[in-house]
C-alpha cells in the first residue's frame, strides 16, 4: 500500500476509513488547515478517491488492509460506522490513535447498547425493549400500544433496518435471524411509536482533551426515512428547549467519551400538562452528519473542519451561524436516464442564484440516492427554503425551469 506524501512543516496525516461523500468533504478543510488527508476507499471511483490524491483501495473489514493503511497516519477517523469492533480493537492495541475510539463508537454501531447507556444516564428516550421472540414483541406492543417501531440494532441507516409493526407477524422474518451472525445477533430493538411534533438534531464536536462546541439546534425534514431538508436554526424553537437539548448533546458526548463530531437526532414532543416542551433522543451518529451540512456555508466553522480539528486535538473553531437562516436541501438521484447528466443543471443553478452553494458528491446517479446538497443563507427563512428547494429539484429533474 502506497505511503501518503507528508506536507512540509511537520503537519500530520489524517486517515479516513471509507471513501464516501463525508470523506470527500473533509478534503477542502484539510487543505485549508495545512493537513494531509489519506482515504481508504472502496474503489478508485469512490467519491473521496476522486479528489484525495492518497486514496488506496481496500476493504474496511480486512484487518491487514486497515493496519497497513493506518501505519502511515497520525490519526485515523471514519467516513462511516461499519468498521468491525475487532479491527478497531487491533488498531488500538497497535497504539494507533483512532477517533472516535472503539469504546465510544460502540454506541453508534449498536442501537441496543446505545439505548441501555442513555437510559442509565437518565437521557430521555422512547420506551424500548430488546426482543428475541414473538411473545416478547407482542408483550411490548400490548404494553406501549400498537403499532411499534422495530429496528435492527446494527447496520441500519436512512430508513433501512427500521420497520413499523402492527403485530409480531410483521417482524417474523427478522425473528428467524435472531442469534445468527449479523445485525440481529442480539435480538431486535423495539421502541414505542412516538407522537412527535418534529425532528431536531444537535451537532456537537468534542476533542480528546475534553473541549466541546455546539452548533445551533436544527430542524430536519424527513421523506421516506431520508433527510431531505435541514432548517438552521430550528424555527420557533423555544430557548429553554434549545438549551436543554444542547445540554443533553454535550452530556452524551462527554459521558460516552466521543471524539470528533457527534450528531444527536431527537424528536420534539407535544407540550405536556405542565406546558413545557420536551424531547426524546432517537439516534446517534459519531461522524460528520447530514444534519450538519448546512454548516459548510452557514457557520463560522463547518462540521468537516471542526471534525478534523477535534480528532487532532486542535483548538475548536467558532460554531456560530453566519446568517439568520441557512437551509440545506439534499439532492437525490432522479429516476430517468437523462437525469444522470448533472453539469448543465449545475451551471443553470449557478446562473439563476449566485447565492446558492451547490455541493456534489461525485457519485453515480441512482433513484433516491444522495448525490449532493444545496445550501442557501438568507435573512428570510421562506426565501432560503424556496431557493434551496428549487435548486435541489432542478438538479434532480423534478422541475425544468
NUROTOR-945056 format. One record per residue (C-alpha): residue number from 1; z, x, y. Coordinates in steps of 0.2 Angstrom, whole numbers. Each point is the difference from the previous one (the first is absolute). Layout:
BEGIN
{resi->NUM; pz->Z; px->X; py->Y}
...
This chain:
BEGIN
{resi->1; pz->0; px->0; py->0}
{resi->2; pz->-5; px->7; py->17}
{resi->3; pz->13; px->6; py->12}
{resi->4; pz->0; px->-8; py->17}
{resi->5; pz->-3; px->11; py->15}
{resi->6; pz->15; px->2; py->11}
{resi->7; pz->-1; px->-2; py->18}
{resi->8; pz->5; px->15; py->11}
{resi->9; pz->17; px->1; py->8}
{resi->10; pz->10; px->-4; py->-16}
{resi->11; pz->-3; px->-19; py->1}
{resi->12; pz->4; px->-9; py->-17}
{resi->13; pz->-11; px->-8; py->-12}
{resi->14; pz->4; px->-18; py->-4}
{resi->15; pz->-6; px->-7; py->-17}
{resi->16; pz->-4; px->-18; py->-2}
{resi->17; pz->-2; px->-7; py->-18}
{resi->18; pz->-13; px->-13; py->0}
{resi->19; pz->-17; px->-1; py->10}
{resi->20; pz->0; px->-17; py->7}
{resi->21; pz->-1; px->-6; py->18}
{resi->22; pz->18; px->4; py->4}
{resi->23; pz->-3; px->18; py->-4}
{resi->24; pz->-16; px->0; py->10}
{resi->25; pz->9; px->-7; py->15}
{resi->26; pz->13; px->15; py->0}
{resi->27; pz->-14; px->12; py->3}
{resi->28; pz->-2; px->-3; py->19}
{resi->29; pz->18; px->1; py->3}
{resi->30; pz->1; px->16; py->-11}
{resi->31; pz->-13; px->8; py->10}
{resi->32; pz->9; px->-5; py->17}
{resi->33; pz->16; px->7; py->-7}
{resi->34; pz->-8; px->17; py->-5}
{resi->35; pz->3; px->-4; py->-19}
{resi->36; pz->-10; px->3; py->-15}
{resi->37; pz->-3; px->-15; py->-11}
{resi->38; pz->-4; px->1; py->-19}
{resi->39; pz->-4; px->-16; py->-10}
{resi->40; pz->0; px->-2; py->-19}
{resi->41; pz->-14; px->-13; py->-1}
{resi->42; pz->-6; px->-11; py->-13}
{resi->43; pz->-18; px->5; py->3}
{resi->44; pz->-10; px->10; py->12}
{resi->45; pz->-5; px->-16; py->8}
{resi->46; pz->17; px->-7; py->2}
{resi->47; pz->4; px->-5; py->18}
{resi->48; pz->10; px->15; py->5}
{resi->49; pz->-11; px->12; py->-9}
{resi->50; pz->-14; px->-4; py->12}
{resi->51; pz->10; px->7; py->15}
{resi->52; pz->13; px->12; py->-7}
{resi->53; pz->-8; px->17; py->-5}
{resi->54; pz->13; px->4; py->-13}
{resi->55; pz->-1; px->-14; py->-12}
{resi->56; pz->0; px->5; py->-18}
{resi->57; pz->-4; px->-13; py->-12}
{resi->58; pz->13; px->-5; py->-14}
{resi->59; pz->11; px->-13; py->-7}
{resi->60; pz->17; px->-4; py->7}
{resi->61; pz->7; px->-4; py->-17}
{resi->62; pz->-4; px->17; py->-7}
{resi->63; pz->15; px->12; py->2}
{resi->64; pz->-10; px->16; py->-1}
{resi->65; pz->-13; px->-6; py->13}
{resi->66; pz->14; px->-5; py->12}
{resi->67; pz->10; px->16; py->-3}
{resi->68; pz->-15; px->10; py->4}
{resi->69; pz->-4; px->-10; py->16}
{resi->70; pz->18; px->1; py->6}
{resi->71; pz->1; px->19; py->-3}
{resi->72; pz->-9; px->3; py->16}
{resi->73; pz->9; px->-13; py->11}
{resi->74; pz->15; px->2; py->11}
{resi->75; pz->4; px->-18; py->-3}
{resi->76; pz->-7; px->-14; py->-10}
{resi->77; pz->-1; px->-19; py->5}
{resi->78; pz->-10; px->-15; py->-7}
{resi->79; pz->-14; px->-11; py->4}
{resi->80; pz->7; px->-13; py->-12}
{resi->81; pz->15; px->-3; py->-11}
{resi->82; pz->-7; px->2; py->-17}
{resi->83; pz->4; px->18; py->-5}
{resi->84; pz->10; px->-1; py->-16}
{resi->85; pz->19; px->4; py->1}
{resi->86; pz->-2; px->14; py->-12}
{resi->87; pz->-13; px->9; py->11}
{resi->88; pz->12; px->-2; py->15}
{resi->89; pz->14; px->6; py->-10}
{resi->90; pz->-9; px->16; py->-6}
{resi->91; pz->-6; px->4; py->18}
{resi->92; pz->18; px->-1; py->6}
{resi->93; pz->6; px->11; py->-14}
{resi->94; pz->-14; px->12; py->6}
{resi->95; pz->9; px->1; py->17}
{resi->96; pz->-15; px->-9; py->8}
{resi->97; pz->5; px->-11; py->16}
{resi->98; pz->-6; px->-17; py->-3}
{resi->99; pz->2; px->-14; py->13}
{resi->100; pz->5; px->-14; py->-4}
{resi->101; pz->11; px->8; py->-14}
{resi->102; pz->-1; px->-7; py->-18}
{resi->103; pz->17; px->-8; py->3}
{resi->104; pz->-6; px->-10; py->15}
{resi->105; pz->-17; px->-4; py->-7}
{resi->106; pz->7; px->-8; py->-15}
{resi->107; pz->5; px->-15; py->11}
{resi->108; pz->-18; px->-2; py->6}
{resi->109; pz->-7; px->2; py->-18}
{resi->110; pz->12; px->-12; py->-9}
{resi->111; pz->3; px->-17; py->8}
{resi->112; pz->14; px->-3; py->-12}
{resi->113; pz->9; px->16; py->6}
{resi->114; pz->-4; px->-5; py->18}
{resi->115; pz->8; px->-17; py->-2}
{resi->116; pz->16; px->7; py->-9}
{resi->117; pz->2; px->13; py->14}
{resi->118; pz->-2; px->-11; py->15}
{resi->119; pz->11; px->-13; py->-7}
{resi->120; pz->14; px->13; py->-3}
{resi->121; pz->-2; px->5; py->18}
{resi->122; pz->2; px->-18; py->6}
{resi->123; pz->-18; px->0; py->7}
{resi->124; pz->-7; px->-18; py->1}
{resi->125; pz->-12; px->-4; py->-15}
{resi->126; pz->-7; px->-15; py->-8}
{resi->127; pz->10; px->-6; py->-15}
{resi->128; pz->-7; px->9; py->-15}
{resi->129; pz->2; px->4; py->-18}
{resi->130; pz->-7; px->11; py->-14}
{resi->131; pz->-8; px->-9; py->-14}
{resi->132; pz->-5; px->5; py->-18}
{resi->133; pz->-2; px->-17; py->-8}
{resi->134; pz->-7; px->-17; py->4}
{resi->135; pz->18; px->-7; py->-1}
{resi->136; pz->5; px->11; py->14}
{resi->137; pz->-15; px->-5; py->11}
{resi->138; pz->4; px->-18; py->-3}
{resi->139; pz->19; px->2; py->4}
{resi->140; pz->-4; px->9; py->16}
{resi->141; pz->-13; px->-13; py->6}
{resi->142; pz->12; px->-14; py->-4}
{resi->143; pz->13; px->9; py->10}
{resi->144; pz->-10; px->4; py->16}
{resi->145; pz->-13; px->-13; py->-1}
{resi->146; pz->-18; px->0; py->-5}
{resi->147; pz->-12; px->8; py->3}
{resi->148; pz->6; px->18; py->-1}
{resi->149; pz->-8; px->17; py->4}
{resi->150; pz->-3; px->11; py->-15}
{resi->151; pz->-4; px->19; py->3}
{resi->152; pz->-4; px->15; py->-11}
{resi->153; pz->13; px->12; py->5}
{resi->154; pz->-12; px->15; py->1}
{resi->155; pz->-18; px->2; py->5}
{resi->156; pz->-3; px->-16; py->11}
{resi->157; pz->-7; px->1; py->18}
{resi->158; pz->-11; px->-12; py->11}
{resi->159; pz->5; px->-15; py->-10}
{resi->160; pz->-3; px->8; py->-17}
{resi->161; pz->14; px->-1; py->-12}
{resi->162; pz->7; px->-16; py->8}
{resi->163; pz->-1; px->-18; py->-7}
{resi->164; pz->6; px->-17; py->6}
{resi->165; pz->8; px->-8; py->-16}
{resi->166; pz->4; px->-18; py->-2}
{resi->167; pz->6; px->2; py->-17}
{resi->168; pz->3; px->14; py->-13}
{resi->169; pz->-17; px->-3; py->-7}
{resi->170; pz->-8; px->7; py->16}
{resi->171; pz->6; px->17; py->-4}
{resi->172; pz->-1; px->-1; py->-19}
{resi->173; pz->-13; px->14; py->-1}
{resi->174; pz->11; px->12; py->10}
{resi->175; pz->15; px->-4; py->-11}
{resi->176; pz->-10; px->6; py->-15}
{resi->177; pz->-1; px->17; py->8}
{resi->178; pz->18; px->2; py->4}
{resi->179; pz->7; px->16; py->-8}
{resi->180; pz->-17; px->8; py->-2}
{resi->181; pz->-4; px->16; py->10}
{resi->182; pz->-7; px->-6; py->17}
{resi->183; pz->5; px->-11; py->15}
{resi->184; pz->10; px->-12; py->-10}
{resi->185; pz->10; px->12; py->-11}
{resi->186; pz->16; px->-6; py->7}
{resi->187; pz->-4; px->-18; py->2}
{resi->188; pz->-6; px->-11; py->14}
{resi->189; pz->8; px->-1; py->18}
{resi->190; pz->3; px->-19; py->4}
{resi->191; pz->3; px->-5; py->18}
{resi->192; pz->2; px->-17; py->9}
{resi->193; pz->-15; px->-6; py->9}
{resi->194; pz->7; px->2; py->18}
{resi->195; pz->-4; px->-13; py->13}
{resi->196; pz->-4; px->12; py->14}
{resi->197; pz->-6; px->-1; py->18}
{resi->198; pz->-10; px->15; py->0}
{resi->199; pz->-1; px->18; py->-6}
{resi->200; pz->6; px->15; py->9}
{resi->201; pz->0; px->18; py->-3}
{resi->202; pz->12; px->14; py->6}
{resi->203; pz->-8; px->18; py->0}
{resi->204; pz->12; px->14; py->0}
{resi->205; pz->-2; px->19; py->-1}
{resi->206; pz->14; px->11; py->-6}
{resi->207; pz->1; px->19; py->-2}
{resi->208; pz->9; px->10; py->-13}
{resi->209; pz->13; px->5; py->13}
{resi->210; pz->4; px->-18; py->3}
{resi->211; pz->-10; px->-3; py->17}
{resi->212; pz->-7; px->-18; py->0}
{resi->213; pz->-12; px->-10; py->11}
{resi->214; pz->-5; px->-18; py->0}
{resi->215; pz->-16; px->-8; py->7}
{resi->216; pz->1; px->-18; py->7}
{resi->217; pz->2; px->-14; py->-13}
{resi->218; pz->-17; px->-7; py->-4}
{resi->219; pz->-7; px->-17; py->-7}
{resi->220; pz->-12; px->2; py->-15}
{resi->221; pz->-13; px->-14; py->-4}
{resi->222; pz->-4; px->-1; py->-18}
{resi->223; pz->-16; px->-8; py->-8}
{resi->224; pz->0; px->-1; py->-19}
{resi->225; pz->13; px->13; py->-2}
{resi->226; pz->-9; px->13; py->11}
{resi->227; pz->6; px->4; py->18}
{resi->228; pz->-14; px->-5; py->12}
{resi->229; pz->8; px->1; py->17}
{resi->230; pz->15; px->9; py->8}
{resi->231; pz->7; px->-6; py->17}
{resi->232; pz->11; px->14; py->9}
{resi->233; pz->13; px->-4; py->5}
{resi->234; pz->3; px->-16; py->-10}
{resi->235; pz->-2; px->-15; py->13}
{resi->236; pz->15; px->-10; py->5}
{resi->237; pz->11; px->10; py->-11}
{resi->238; pz->18; px->-2; py->6}
{resi->239; pz->8; px->16; py->5}
{resi->240; pz->15; px->-2; py->-11}
{resi->241; pz->-11; px->-2; py->-15}
{resi->242; pz->-11; px->15; py->5}
{resi->243; pz->16; px->10; py->1}
{resi->244; pz->8; px->-5; py->-16}
{resi->245; pz->-17; px->2; py->-9}
{resi->246; pz->-2; px->18; py->7}
{resi->247; pz->18; px->4; py->-4}
{resi->248; pz->-3; px->-6; py->-18}
{resi->249; pz->-16; px->11; py->-1}
{resi->250; pz->10; px->15; py->6}
{resi->251; pz->14; px->-3; py->-12}
{resi->252; pz->-12; px->-1; py->-15}
{resi->253; pz->-8; px->16; py->5}
{resi->254; pz->16; px->9; py->2}
{resi->255; pz->9; px->-7; py->-16}
{resi->256; pz->-16; px->3; py->-11}
{resi->257; pz->-2; px->17; py->7}
{resi->258; pz->-18; px->-4; py->5}
{resi->259; pz->-10; px->15; py->8}
{resi->260; pz->-16; px->-5; py->9}
{resi->261; pz->-6; px->-17; py->5}
{resi->262; pz->8; px->-15; py->-7}
{resi->263; pz->-7; px->-18; py->1}
{resi->264; pz->12; px->-14; py->-2}
{resi->265; pz->-9; px->-17; py->-2}
{resi->266; pz->11; px->-15; py->4}
{resi->267; pz->-1; px->-19; py->0}
{resi->268; pz->7; px->-8; py->16}
{resi->269; pz->10; px->-15; py->-5}
{resi->270; pz->2; px->-17; py->8}
{resi->271; pz->16; px->-1; py->11}
{resi->272; pz->15; px->-5; py->-9}
{resi->273; pz->14; px->-12; py->5}
{resi->274; pz->7; px->13; py->11}
{resi->275; pz->-16; px->1; py->10}
{resi->276; pz->-2; px->18; py->-4}
{resi->277; pz->-17; px->8; py->-6}
{resi->278; pz->1; px->10; py->-16}
{resi->279; pz->-11; px->9; py->-12}
{resi->280; pz->-1; px->6; py->-18}
{resi->281; pz->-9; px->16; py->-6}
{resi->282; pz->-15; px->-2; py->-10}
{resi->283; pz->-8; px->17; py->-4}
{resi->284; pz->2; px->19; py->3}
{resi->285; pz->-13; px->13; py->2}
{resi->286; pz->4; px->18; py->3}
{resi->287; pz->-16; px->7; py->8}
{resi->288; pz->-10; px->-5; py->15}
{resi->289; pz->-4; px->-18; py->-1}
{resi->290; pz->-13; px->-14; py->5}
{resi->291; pz->13; px->-8; py->11}
{resi->292; pz->1; px->17; py->10}
{resi->293; pz->-19; px->3; py->3}
{resi->294; pz->2; px->-8; py->17}
{resi->295; pz->10; px->15; py->5}
{resi->296; pz->-15; px->12; py->-1}
{resi->297; pz->-6; px->-7; py->17}
{resi->298; pz->15; px->-11; py->6}
{resi->299; pz->15; px->12; py->-1}
{resi->300; pz->4; px->16; py->8}
{resi->301; pz->2; px->8; py->-17}
{resi->302; pz->-10; px->-8; py->-14}
{resi->303; pz->6; px->-2; py->-18}
{resi->304; pz->-11; px->14; py->-7}
{resi->305; pz->6; px->13; py->12}
{resi->306; pz->18; px->-6; py->-2}
{resi->307; pz->-1; px->1; py->-19}
{resi->308; pz->-6; px->18; py->1}
{resi->309; pz->13; px->5; py->13}
{resi->310; pz->13; px->-8; py->-12}
{resi->311; pz->-5; px->8; py->-16}
{resi->312; pz->0; px->17; py->9}
{resi->313; pz->17; px->-4; py->8}
{resi->314; pz->-7; px->2; py->17}
{resi->315; pz->7; px->-9; py->15}
{resi->316; pz->-6; px->-18; py->-1}
{resi->317; pz->-12; px->-7; py->13}
{resi->318; pz->3; px->-15; py->12}
{resi->319; pz->-4; px->-16; py->-9}
{resi->320; pz->-1; px->-11; py->16}
{resi->321; pz->-15; px->-12; py->2}
{resi->322; pz->-13; px->5; py->13}
{resi->323; pz->-5; px->-17; py->5}
{resi->324; pz->8; px->-18; py->0}
{resi->325; pz->-10; px->-5; py->-15}
{resi->326; pz->-10; px->9; py->-14}
{resi->327; pz->-9; px->-10; py->-14}
{resi->328; pz->-6; px->8; py->-15}
{resi->329; pz->-14; px->-10; py->-10}
{resi->330; pz->-4; px->7; py->-18}
{resi->331; pz->-19; px->1; py->-4}
{resi->332; pz->-3; px->-6; py->-17}
{resi->333; pz->-16; px->2; py->-10}
{resi->334; pz->-13; px->-13; py->1}
{resi->335; pz->-8; px->-9; py->-15}
{resi->336; pz->-18; px->3; py->3}
{resi->337; pz->-11; px->16; py->-2}
{resi->338; pz->-5; px->1; py->18}
{resi->339; pz->19; px->2; py->4}
{resi->340; pz->0; px->17; py->-8}
{resi->341; pz->-8; px->8; py->16}
{resi->342; pz->14; px->1; py->13}
{resi->343; pz->-6; px->12; py->13}
{resi->344; pz->-11; px->-12; py->10}
{resi->345; pz->14; px->-12; py->1}
{resi->346; pz->11; px->14; py->5}
{resi->347; pz->-11; px->5; py->14}
{resi->348; pz->-1; px->-19; py->6}
{resi->349; pz->19; px->-1; py->1}
{resi->350; pz->1; px->16; py->10}
{resi->351; pz->-12; px->-7; py->12}
{resi->352; pz->7; px->-17; py->1}
{resi->353; pz->18; px->5; py->2}
{resi->354; pz->3; px->18; py->6}
{resi->355; pz->19; px->-3; py->-2}
{resi->356; pz->-1; px->-4; py->-18}
{resi->357; pz->5; px->14; py->-12}
{resi->358; pz->-9; px->-1; py->-16}
{resi->359; pz->6; px->11; py->-15}
{resi->360; pz->-10; px->0; py->-16}
{resi->361; pz->6; px->7; py->-16}
{resi->362; pz->-16; px->8; py->-8}
{resi->363; pz->1; px->-12; py->-14}
{resi->364; pz->-14; px->-9; py->-9}
{resi->365; pz->-1; px->-19; py->4}
{resi->366; pz->7; px->-12; py->-12}
{resi->367; pz->4; px->-19; py->3}
{resi->368; pz->18; px->0; py->6}
{resi->369; pz->3; px->18; py->0}
{resi->370; pz->8; px->8; py->15}
{resi->371; pz->-13; px->11; py->8}
{resi->372; pz->7; px->2; py->18}
{resi->373; pz->10; px->-7; py->14}
{resi->374; pz->-2; px->-4; py->18}
{resi->375; pz->14; px->3; py->13}
{resi->376; pz->0; px->-9; py->17}
{resi->377; pz->13; px->2; py->14}
{resi->378; pz->2; px->-12; py->14}
{resi->379; pz->12; px->-8; py->12}
{resi->380; pz->-5; px->-17; py->-7}
{resi->381; pz->4; px->-3; py->-19}
{resi->382; pz->-14; px->-14; py->-2}
{resi->383; pz->-13; px->12; py->8}
{resi->384; pz->5; px->14; py->-12}
{resi->385; pz->-1; px->-12; py->-15}
{resi->386; pz->-17; px->-6; py->4}
{resi->387; pz->-7; px->17; py->3}
{resi->388; pz->7; px->8; py->-15}
{resi->389; pz->-4; px->-15; py->-11}
{resi->390; pz->-18; px->-1; py->7}
{resi->391; pz->-3; px->18; py->-4}
{resi->392; pz->7; px->-1; py->-18}
{resi->393; pz->-11; px->-15; py->-3}
{resi->394; pz->-15; px->8; py->7}
{resi->395; pz->2; px->15; py->-11}
{resi->396; pz->3; px->-11; py->-15}
{resi->397; pz->-16; px->-10; py->3}
{resi->398; pz->10; px->-16; py->3}
{resi->399; pz->-8; px->-2; py->17}
{resi->400; pz->-16; px->7; py->7}
{resi->401; pz->2; px->1; py->19}
